[in-house]
């Protein structure tokens, strides 16, 4: 890691900031949430290795998440 990134990380930790986790948009309801999961999990399976590396996932992690049933969180 570069010195700049380490300094930024230290500032985030000092400020109590956490990594943002993106979730489904609010107000979807049960059916909307299930559809959101289905679409995003299918899209995850279509990412190439460079795209997976960009989001910090291995091929195995993407496969495990992408193959989960849409009704499971």
C-alpha angles and dihedrals in degrees: 000000000000122000090246093055092046090052091049091048091051091051091050091051092047090050091050093241119156132203111273115246114203117221138171117302114268119262099030097127124214098297093044091049092051091049090048090053092047094051096044094046091050090049090050090058090055097055118111124229094266092052092048090050089052091057094040100248131127122225089252093052091049091049092050093049094041093053095051114113113257092241093061121083 
